[in-house]
Amino acid sequence: ELKSKASGEILELGAATGDTVKTGALLVRIDPRIPRNRLDQALAQHNAAKAKLTTARSQLERGEKLRENAWINPADYDKLVLDAATAEAELVAARVAVENARIALEDTEVRAPVDGTILGKRVERGQVISSPTTDVGGGTLLMSMADLDRVRVRTRVDETDIGKLGPGMEAQISVASFPGKRFTGTIEKIEPQATVEQNVTLFPVLIALPNDEHLLR
């Protein structure tokens, strides 16, 4: 599932359902103006914090020289120490704000995390999405994708036969779409929770299959 942590209007969609995409391909671009403005503001505040720290440190150095000659009272010197520490803390906060603003700007471009095929598209160009990152869901669902080079079959096997199976065994699958063709895979696991249908106990079996030709959906 591809989600967006950014909010705003969708300006561009880079793929549609059924498209095969490479890692890093641009899939969705969201209006970046507000995040870019926030980054500019954060950079300006960072520069101001750097200048403030430079001034505070300079005044503290001057105060240390005055203290050596007893030309400054302890209270004034302690204030200079506090001012320098506060300015340093403000610079750290400003640096974090810049980094967060850069991340928010990067979030306006959603890119493919892996090679794969787009299974479904949930949004359209021009749509405005609101995706506060505090949501439990973690953002707006934009697309779903999968790597179809390998697929998994989940089938159910009668309990009378389940003892004959084990992980790593070869398994052959046939599907109605390709009559007479066998797809060979490997048993990954046998799930421990059975289901009962018409008084027959069945165990789910997961079988991994290579799907280089993408014949299986």
Protein Blocks (a to p, Z undefined) as FASTA:
>chain_A
ZZdfbecddfbdcbdehiacdehiafbdcdfklmmmmmmmmmmmmmmmmmmmmmmmmmmm
mmmmmmmnopacfklmmmmmmmmmmmmmmmmmmmmmmmmmmmmmmmmpccdfbgcddfbd
cbdehiacdddfkbmnopacfbdcddfkbccddddddfklmmmgcehiacddddfklghi
acddddfbdcfbdcdeehiacdddddddddfkomaZZ
